[in-house]
Amino acid sequence: MASVADELMALARSIQAQHLHEPNTQDSTDYDQQHQSAEGVGQALPTRKLLALAEKTYEDRRRRDRVIGQSDLFGEPAWDILLDLFVAYLTDKDVSVSSACIGSASPPTTGLRWLSVLEDNGLVLRQKDLTDQRRTLVRISDTGIERMGQYFNAIA
């Protein structure tokens, strides 16, 4: 499981590097305003800084698992899912249910169970993929966006 997580993190870093360094016709203020929710996620921190903090937090968790070598000691699948979905929201990426389970760094059944808990608590939403009806997408809800934004603004 650790090698899959490592590959996902490498892919995420690659995408981030491309996304943050690609030429952009909008200035960063326009970009940040475009990606703020109605709740004002980006008021205290620009979206790019929120993204960097969220990605670093997720990466640090995977690094801790690799260094200590016993990821089951530090399991917080719900937090990992929220981090993953918050990053996906900030980068305008779709996340399938199976990808969210992988992002939870836990067995698929555990990931599914925590997705249901997060959904019951109004932090995530599931919806059918309009381009592939066989797939279900999961995204962070407006409440989840607001709370994650508040968290990262508070720790920054």
For each residue, the residues with C-beta under 8 A, 3 or more apart:
1: 4 5 71 105
2: 5 6 62 65 66 71
3: 6 7
4: 1 7 8 102
5: 1 2 8 9 62 65 102 105
6: 2 3 9 10 62 66
7: 3 4 10 11
8: 4 5 11 12 102 103
9: 5 6 12 13 58 59 62
10: 6 7 13 14
11: 7 8 14 15
12: 8 9 15 16 55 87
13: 9 10 16 17 55 59
14: 10 11 17 18
15: 11 12 18 19 91
16: 12 13 19 20 51 55 91
17: 13 14 20 21
18: 14 15 21 22
19: 15 16 22 91
20: 16 17 48
21: 17 18
22: 18 19
23:
24: 27 28 31
25:
26: 30 31 34
27: 24 30 31
28: 24 31 32 46 48
29: 32 33
30: 26 27 33 34
31: 24 26 27 28 34 35 47 48
32: 28 29 35 36 42 46 47 48
33: 29 30 36 42
34: 26 30 31
35: 31 32 42 47 90 92
36: 32 33 40 41 42 43 47
37: 40 41 142 145 146 149
38: 142
39: 142 145 146 149
40: 36 37 43 149
41: 36 37 47 50 145 146 148 149
42: 32 33 35 36 45 46 47 50 149
43: 36 40 153
44: 153 156
45: 42 49 50 53 149 152 153 156
46: 28 32 42 49 50
47: 31 32 35 36 41 42 50 51 90
48: 20 28 31 32 51 52
49: 45 46 52 53 156
50: 41 42 45 46 47 53 54 90 149 152 153
51: 16 47 48 54 55 87 90 91
52: 48 49 55 56
53: 45 49 50 56 57 152 155 156
54: 50 51 57 58 83 86 87 90 148 152
55: 12 13 16 51 52 58 59 87
56: 52 53 59 60
57: 53 54 60 61 83
58: 9 54 55 61 62 80 83 84 87
59: 9 13 55 56 62 63
60: 56 57 63 64
61: 57 58 64 65 74 76 79 80 83 105
62: 2 5 6 9 58 59 65 66 105
63: 59 60 66 67
64: 60 61 67 68 74
65: 2 5 61 62 68 69 70 71 74 105
66: 2 6 62 63 69
67: 63 64
68: 64 65 71 73 74
69: 65 66
70: 65 73 74
71: 1 2 65 68 74 75 105
72: 75
73: 68 70
74: 61 64 65 68 70 71
75: 71 72 105 106 110
76: 61 79 80
77: 80 81 104 105 106 110 111 114
78: 81 82 104 114 117 118
79: 61 76 82 83
80: 58 61 76 77 83 84 103 104 105 106
81: 77 78 84 85 100 103 104 111 114 115 118 124
82: 78 79 85 86 118 123 124 140 144 148
83: 54 57 58 61 79 80 86 87 103 148
84: 58 80 81 87 88 95 99 100 103 104
85: 81 82 88 89 95 100 103 124 138 139 140 144
86: 54 82 83 89 90 140 144 145 148
87: 12 51 54 55 58 83 84 90 91 93
88: 84 85 91 93 94 95 139 140
89: 85 86 92 139 140 145
90: 35 47 50 51 54 86 87
91: 15 16 19 51 87 88
92: 35 89
93: 87 88
94: 88 129 137 139
95: 84 85 88 99 100 103 137 138 139
96: 99 100 129 135 136 137 138
97: 100 101 112 115 126 135 136 137 138
98: 101 102 108
99: 84 95 96 102 103
100: 81 84 85 95 96 97 103 104 111 115 138
101: 97 98 104 106 108 110 111 112 115
102: 4 5 8 98 99 105 111
103: 8 80 81 83 84 85 95 99 100 111
104: 77 78 80 81 84 100 101 110 111 114 115
105: 1 5 61 62 65 71 75 77 80 102
106: 75 77 80 101 110 111 114
107: 110 111
108: 98 101 111 112
109: 112 113
110: 75 77 101 104 106 107 113 114
111: 77 81 100 101 102 103 104 106 107 108 114 115
112: 97 101 108 109 115 116
113: 109 110 116 117
114: 77 78 81 104 106 110 111 117 118
115: 81 97 100 101 104 111 112 118 119 124 126 138
116: 112 113 119 120
117: 78 113 114 120 121
118: 78 81 82 114 115 121 123 124 144
119: 115 116 122 123 124 125 126
120: 116 117
121: 117 118
122: 119 141 143 144
123: 82 118 119 140 141 143 144 147
124: 81 82 85 115 118 119 138 139 140 141 144
125: 119 138 139 140 141
126: 97 115 119 136 137 138
127: 136 137 138 139
128: 133 135 136 137
129: 94 96 132 133 134 135 136 137
130:
131:
132: 129 135
133: 128 129
134: 129
135: 96 97 128 129 132
136: 96 97 126 127 128 129
137: 94 95 96 97 126 127 128 129
138: 85 95 96 97 100 115 124 125 126 127
139: 85 88 89 94 95 124 125 127
140: 82 85 86 88 89 123 124 125 144 145 148
141: 122 123 124 125 144 145
142: 37 38 39 145 146
143: 122 123 146 147
144: 82 85 86 118 122 123 124 140 141 147 148
145: 37 39 41 86 89 140 141 142 148 149
146: 37 39 41 142 143 149 150
147: 123 143 144 150 151
148: 41 54 82 83 86 140 144 145 151 152
149: 37 39 40 41 42 45 50 145 146 152 153
150: 146 147 153 154
151: 147 148 154 155
152: 45 50 53 54 148 149 155 156
153: 43 44 45 50 149 150 156
154: 150 151
155: 53 151 152
156: 44 45 49 53 152 153
